């Protein structure tokens, strides 16, 4: 099951559902659960997981993208100065102001409630969404309206 909360969007003056995580699992928890699904020990999985950032960093710096089967592809994108240049010959690395790592998830054909859609392979075929009680509605683009205050349950801010 997955959880959602309510979010007020001032720009549209409407409420929408937003996903909520109840916790965050770290690499140690991931390694422990991977160990249960294969013949590799938790310590070996942790060794591999801890090596991924440095190896991926090197590959990306060398101009490669990195595809993890069933997960997706990581690649670099650039932010540049607001103004461009007049000709292709004038384009240079000096125009780059920031570098970002982007992620494009692997997609699959949806089934069940997602039938007819292309969805991320990390999304389960049928997710049951449950309202997370004792949470405060999120507010976007400003304060929530006064008449919606009764929807605030207090508690979890996650």
GUBAPA-334688 format. One record per residue (C-alpha): x, y, z; residue number from 1. Coordinates in nm, 4 decimals. Layout:
<torlos>
+----------+----------+----------+-----+
:        x :        y :        z :   i :
+----------+----------+----------+-----+
:        X :        Y :        Z : NUM :
...
+----------+----------+----------+-----+
</torlos>
This chain:
<torlos>
+----------+----------+----------+-----+
:        x :        y :        z :   i :
+----------+----------+----------+-----+
:   0.0000 :   0.0000 :   0.0000 :   1 :
:   0.1080 :   0.3556 :  -0.0598 :   2 :
:   0.0007 :   0.6690 :   0.1213 :   3 :
:  -0.1268 :   1.0098 :   0.0200 :   4 :
:  -0.2110 :   1.3393 :   0.1853 :   5 :
:  -0.4016 :   1.6494 :   0.0738 :   6 :
:  -0.2343 :   1.9533 :  -0.0830 :   7 :
:  -0.3888 :   2.2935 :  -0.1470 :   8 :
:  -0.2669 :   2.4698 :  -0.4615 :   9 :
:  -0.3354 :   2.8416 :  -0.4288 :  10 :
:  -0.2697 :   2.9069 :  -0.7973 :  11 :
:  -0.5678 :   2.6916 :  -0.8993 :  12 :
:  -0.7601 :   2.7230 :  -0.5690 :  13 :
:  -0.7982 :   2.3463 :  -0.5598 :  14 :
:  -0.6950 :   2.0468 :  -0.3490 :  15 :
:  -0.5032 :   1.7500 :  -0.4892 :  16 :
:  -0.3641 :   1.4235 :  -0.3476 :  17 :
:   0.0143 :   1.4001 :  -0.2968 :  18 :
:   0.2144 :   1.0890 :  -0.2128 :  19 :
:   0.3623 :   1.0587 :   0.1369 :  20 :
:   0.6454 :   0.8357 :   0.2518 :  21 :
:   0.6166 :   0.6868 :   0.5975 :  22 :
:   0.9922 :   0.6250 :   0.6225 :  23 :
:   1.3149 :   0.6138 :   0.4215 :  24 :
:   1.5111 :   0.2918 :   0.3790 :  25 :
:   1.8883 :   0.3221 :   0.3544 :  26 :
:   2.1476 :   0.1104 :   0.1724 :  27 :
:   2.1876 :  -0.1196 :   0.4729 :  28 :
:   1.8168 :  -0.2082 :   0.4658 :  29 :
:   1.8304 :  -0.2514 :   0.0887 :  30 :
:   2.1322 :  -0.4835 :   0.1214 :  31 :
:   1.9589 :  -0.6878 :   0.3919 :  32 :
:   1.6518 :  -0.7413 :   0.1724 :  33 :
:   1.8591 :  -0.8112 :  -0.1427 :  34 :
:   2.0476 :  -1.0799 :   0.0512 :  35 :
:   1.7136 :  -1.2577 :   0.1051 :  36 :
:   1.6464 :  -1.2658 :  -0.2707 :  37 :
:   1.9787 :  -1.3986 :  -0.3972 :  38 :
:   2.2951 :  -1.5837 :  -0.2968 :  39 :
:   2.4980 :  -1.2704 :  -0.2214 :  40 :
:   2.5645 :  -1.1747 :   0.1417 :  41 :
:   2.4536 :  -0.8437 :   0.2920 :  42 :
:   2.8182 :  -0.7399 :   0.3320 :  43 :
:   2.8886 :  -0.8075 :  -0.0365 :  44 :
:   2.5772 :  -0.6148 :  -0.1421 :  45 :
:   2.6867 :  -0.3201 :   0.0762 :  46 :
:   3.0303 :  -0.3282 :  -0.0883 :  47 :
:   2.8714 :  -0.3083 :  -0.4330 :  48 :
:   2.6232 :  -0.0353 :  -0.3320 :  49 :
:   2.9009 :   0.1750 :  -0.1786 :  50 :
:   3.1062 :   0.1497 :  -0.5004 :  51 :
:   2.8216 :   0.2660 :  -0.7267 :  52 :
:   2.8550 :   0.6442 :  -0.6613 :  53 :
:   3.2277 :   0.6641 :  -0.7427 :  54 :
:   3.2005 :   0.4427 :  -1.0516 :  55 :
:   2.8940 :   0.6291 :  -1.1813 :  56 :
:   3.0635 :   0.9644 :  -1.1169 :  57 :
:   3.3625 :   0.8536 :  -1.3246 :  58 :
:   3.1448 :   0.7223 :  -1.6093 :  59 :
:   2.9379 :   1.0415 :  -1.6205 :  60 :
:   3.2543 :   1.2574 :  -1.6139 :  61 :
:   3.3853 :   1.0549 :  -1.9092 :  62 :
:   3.0739 :   1.1418 :  -2.1104 :  63 :
:   2.8797 :   0.8178 :  -2.0667 :  64 :
:   2.5254 :   0.7652 :  -1.9457 :  65 :
:   2.4630 :   0.4844 :  -1.6957 :  66 :
:   2.1735 :   0.2417 :  -1.7428 :  67 :
:   2.0649 :   0.0175 :  -1.4568 :  68 :
:   1.8384 :  -0.2483 :  -1.6074 :  69 :
:   1.4866 :  -0.2332 :  -1.4680 :  70 :
:   1.5587 :   0.0983 :  -1.2935 :  71 :
:   1.6569 :   0.3585 :  -1.5488 :  72 :
:   1.9297 :   0.5691 :  -1.7035 :  73 :
:   2.1367 :   0.8463 :  -1.5419 :  74 :
:   2.2917 :   1.1202 :  -1.7576 :  75 :
:   2.4269 :   1.4741 :  -1.7290 :  76 :
:   2.2460 :   1.7898 :  -1.8366 :  77 :
:   2.3689 :   2.1466 :  -1.8410 :  78 :
:   2.2350 :   2.4814 :  -1.7296 :  79 :
:   2.3702 :   2.7720 :  -1.9285 :  80 :
:   2.3820 :   3.1489 :  -1.9072 :  81 :
:   2.0478 :   3.3113 :  -1.9809 :  82 :
:   2.1691 :   3.4591 :  -2.3064 :  83 :
:   2.2961 :   3.2458 :  -2.5922 :  84 :
:   2.5425 :   3.3354 :  -2.8641 :  85 :
:   2.4801 :   3.4298 :  -3.2246 :  86 :
:   2.6602 :   3.1463 :  -3.4021 :  87 :
:   2.7483 :   2.7818 :  -3.3442 :  88 :
:   3.1177 :   2.8728 :  -3.3569 :  89 :
:   3.0760 :   3.0976 :  -3.0499 :  90 :
:   2.9344 :   2.8173 :  -2.8283 :  91 :
:   3.1811 :   2.7282 :  -2.5521 :  92 :
:   3.2067 :   2.5651 :  -2.2097 :  93 :
:   3.2189 :   2.9135 :  -2.0533 :  94 :
:   2.8430 :   2.9355 :  -2.1075 :  95 :
:   2.7837 :   2.6445 :  -1.8657 :  96 :
:   2.6675 :   2.7639 :  -1.5227 :  97 :
:   2.5634 :   2.4334 :  -1.3619 :  98 :
:   2.5707 :   2.0580 :  -1.4191 :  99 :
:   2.2894 :   1.8277 :  -1.3097 : 100 :
:   2.2419 :   1.4528 :  -1.3042 : 101 :
:   1.9117 :   1.3576 :  -1.4643 : 102 :
:   1.7309 :   1.0270 :  -1.4345 : 103 :
:   1.5028 :   0.8682 :  -1.6945 : 104 :
:   1.3195 :   0.5674 :  -1.5487 : 105 :
:   1.2797 :   0.2446 :  -1.7432 : 106 :
:   0.9219 :   0.2185 :  -1.8642 : 107 :
:   0.6875 :  -0.0766 :  -1.9178 : 108 :
:   0.3315 :  -0.1303 :  -2.0356 : 109 :
:   0.0876 :  -0.0847 :  -1.7500 : 110 :
:  -0.1496 :  -0.3549 :  -1.6291 : 111 :
:  -0.4436 :  -0.3556 :  -1.3918 : 112 :
:  -0.5420 :  -0.0027 :  -1.2956 : 113 :
:  -0.2544 :   0.1313 :  -1.5105 : 114 :
:  -0.3604 :  -0.0603 :  -1.8266 : 115 :
:  -0.3055 :   0.1352 :  -2.1462 : 116 :
:  -0.0360 :   0.3575 :  -1.9896 : 117 :
:   0.3412 :   0.3417 :  -1.9921 : 118 :
:   0.4645 :   0.3369 :  -1.6350 : 119 :
:   0.7961 :   0.3295 :  -1.4519 : 120 :
:   0.9163 :  -0.0273 :  -1.3911 : 121 :
:   0.9592 :   0.0579 :  -1.0217 : 122 :
:   0.5853 :   0.1209 :  -0.9870 : 123 :
:   0.3910 :  -0.1867 :  -0.8778 : 124 :
:   0.1190 :  -0.3015 :  -1.1162 : 125 :
:  -0.1600 :  -0.2303 :  -0.8671 : 126 :
:  -0.0974 :   0.0177 :  -0.5872 : 127 :
:  -0.3587 :   0.0619 :  -0.3191 : 128 :
:  -0.3594 :   0.4286 :  -0.2128 : 129 :
:  -0.4558 :   0.4968 :   0.1479 : 130 :
:  -0.5079 :   0.8366 :   0.3096 : 131 :
:  -0.2437 :   0.8826 :   0.5786 : 132 :
:  -0.4341 :   0.9863 :   0.8922 : 133 :
:  -0.3015 :   1.2348 :   1.1453 : 134 :
:  -0.1177 :   1.4362 :   0.8834 : 135 :
:  -0.1424 :   1.8020 :   0.7991 : 136 :
:  -0.2400 :   1.8971 :   0.4447 : 137 :
:   0.0439 :   2.0401 :   0.2381 : 138 :
:   0.0187 :   2.3944 :   0.1085 : 139 :
:   0.1597 :   2.5069 :  -0.2253 : 140 :
:   0.1878 :   2.8622 :  -0.3542 : 141 :
:   0.0893 :   3.0195 :  -0.0232 : 142 :
:  -0.1411 :   2.9647 :   0.2686 : 143 :
:  -0.4404 :   2.7363 :   0.2636 : 144 :
:  -0.7824 :   2.9015 :   0.2753 : 145 :
:  -0.9418 :   2.9684 :   0.6121 : 146 :
:  -1.2475 :   2.7529 :   0.5385 : 147 :
:  -1.0253 :   2.4467 :   0.4798 : 148 :
:  -0.8690 :   2.4498 :   0.8284 : 149 :
:  -1.0944 :   2.1678 :   0.9488 : 150 :
:  -0.9027 :   1.9345 :   0.7143 : 151 :
:  -0.5897 :   1.9745 :   0.9275 : 152 :
:  -0.5449 :   1.6680 :   1.1403 : 153 :
:  -0.2055 :   1.7628 :   1.2893 : 154 :
:   0.0836 :   1.5240 :   1.3470 : 155 :
:   0.3079 :   1.3805 :   1.0778 : 156 :
:   0.4727 :   1.6486 :   0.8640 : 157 :
:   0.6748 :   1.4091 :   0.6419 : 158 :
+----------+----------+----------+-----+
</torlos>
